[in-house]
Amino acid sequence: MKFTSQLIEGVLIKRYKRFLTDVKLVNGKIVVAHCANPGSMLSVNTPGSRVWLSPAQNPMRKLKFTWEIIEVNGHLVGVNTAHPNKIIADAINDGKIEELKGYKSLKREQKYGKNSRIDILLTNENQPPCYVEVKNVTMKRGGPNDPAEFPDSVTTRGAKHLVEMADMVKKGARAVMVYLVQRSDCASFSIAADIDPAYAKGLKSALAEGVEAICYSCEVSPNGVTIAKPLILALPN
């Protein structure tokens, strides 16, 4: 996924009210940018960090910038949760996700379960449908050898999706959780059970029912975010 316009560099002042961010641009101007990330952003919201913003394409939009990237310990991290579905869809179409090859049709935001929408639905003739749920991952606590982790805050919606994906498996479909780590400085992925024990328990149950889980890292730059490599999974057992 390439950014549609050149990003603008600045320094993070603070993130507040979940969706607002104050940033000082390199020219000294302070702007309010939209933060398209509803999580706690633990480990990726330190004031004083270098950040990159994308300018709004709609001149009528109230907030003229969107926070896209932050630099953490010399590594760039993508923080915009609006991008992962497109990144994964592009990667599937390009054959870059080995576990999701072999499907002819890819549809996004399809209704399923109990009043839910699946991020990606893959289908093929004479083959069960594959329901793909994508989760954005940015958190990494501790040192360089520590894993990327999800979630960074309690996610009742995420736990609900696990139940519905397990229901799809019971009906004969395939269901795959894809954790997309928008950073390249991690070798493994784990669940932050201390932050959301209910989600950790839900994932354990879903895996036991046959739901699959995979995780990929990303290469992040001011030009765009692209899928990189699979990460080792350290999931609840």
Summary of the structure (lengths in Angstrom):
residues: 237
radius of gyration: 18.1
end to end distance: 34.1
largest distance: 59.6
contacts: 743
relative contact order: 0.15
helix: 17%
strand: 44%
